[in-house]
Amino acid sequence: MKNNFKLKTNFFILLVMLSLQGNSQNSLQLSYDAFLVNVLQNNPLAKRAENEKMHADIQYKAARGNYDPIVSGSYDQKQFNGSNYYTTLNSEVKQPVFTSQYFKFGYDYGNGNYINPEYNTNPNGLPYIGVELGVLQGLLIDKRRAEVLKSKEYLNYYDAEKRIQLNTLLFEASQRYFEWLFSLKQMSLNNYFMQVANQRLLGIEALATIGEKAAVDTVEAAIFYQTRLLDFQSALIDNQKTINEVSSFNWQNNKPSVLNEKYTAIDSLDLYFNKAKVWLTESLYLNVPSNPILSKYNSFQKVLEIDNRLKKEMIKPILNIKYNFLSNNATSLNPNFSNNNYKFGVNLSFPLFLRNSSNEYKLSKINSQNNNLELINKTNELNFKINALKKTIGILVEQLQNAERTTRYSKLLVEAEKLKFSNGESTLFMLNTRENKWLEFEIKLAEYKLKFIKTALNLIYLNGDLNYKF
């Protein structure tokens, strides 16, 4: 029975090692820097974030299209009982200038037996050039101009939105990557202590065979080895879970690469713990860059201020002036325009109570005030979080120092206990207890290192500069 147990456990270890070796031969070596580059290039959420900037560019171009020349024309003719009642032709090119101002030129033609004299022209028609001016409402800003100004600010707004999405994506991806490195560290530790337990079991069995150790010691060693084996198996499960989570970010050919690849890490948790310490030493008390969340609120504040200006402009009465210079020589290549030939018009309108426009203006002011208050609150919130993280780092440094000392002392106790055990001055139970504590402290130390790295990632996330490379 004892031999069957040994064969089964050794066979399991052999299978695990062969599996890991086979995976490493057909695996993709993945570093943190390469992982981040791949996330930015291939992850669908990164591509979606890029579309935010494209959306802003298209919106800006569409708004500028409001200043494209406007071509219009109409043609009407009536024939009845063989008589030409009227034929009219109107064509015009109208060029918006700034706000409610236009330059225009056109051609009118009207003829017929019963045409309205107002539309009657000479047989060659009537060319004209003119202007159209809004001298009250629309003089400083109008809806067309406001759309262009707002879409220009939306370029910054959507750029900030893009950076917010990328910041969140890189933050989440980085956390999953370092959790994977932690699982590898955990698996390595459990594998080492499992191998130690296996060697001790084989040694005690050999000593028990020649009568140097009691048979019950082999049972205790076997139980301890089984415990180590279970811990190692649990670490394997955790490792597979973290690999899947890393793969969900590491897309290739429009699908998560877990479907095609297995990974081996070039980096280690200890390596990036040391890098995080250096980065924090150099960056902790530097000026904090503008978080894209704040940039988004600032850009939107400018959009609301433009909207506020427009709503204020809409309170004014509408007073539009039109003036056309008319030509009496349509056949000439250089038509003759004279002050004696013109068409002039004025239109004026305004609501008596101004309830709509005045209250729209008040609402726009409230929206602007609310956004500004949210900006102040977000700024304070980010500052408080950054200050809290800086204090947390100080405590974490002390915890890490204590954990490193505890781990080092625990290892010394295990070495001393091994010596006592080999001299027959200690028991297997005591040695196993010491090793349990050593493993516990090693894993705890790795957890503190992971927490330290994640704290550094949180600072990068709050800074919002997308510089996740330590």
Secondary structure, 3 states (H helix, E strand, C coil): CHHHHHHHHHHHHHHHHHHHHHHHHCCEEECHHHHHHHHHHHCHHHHHHHHHHHHHHHHHHHHHHHHCCEEEEEEEEEEECCEEEEEEEEEEEEEECCCCEEEEEEEEEEECCCCCHHHCCCCCCEEEEEEEEECCCCCCCCHHHHHHHHHHHHHHHHHHHHHHHHHHHHHHHHHHHHHHHHHHHHHHHHHHHHHHHHHHHHHHHHHHHCCCCCHHHHHHHHHHHHHHHHHHHHHHHHHHHHHHHHHHHCEECCEEHHHCCCEEECCCHHHHHHHHHHHHHHHCCCCCCCCHHHHHHHHHHHHHHHHHHHHHHCCCCEEEEEEEEEECCCCCCCCCEEEEEEEEEEEEECCCCCHHHHHHHHHHHHHHHHHHHHHHHHHHHHHHHHHHHHHHHHHHHHHHHHHHHHHHHHHHHHHHHHHHHHCCCCCHHHHHHHHHHHHHHHHHHHHHHHHHHHHHHHHHHHHCCCCCCC
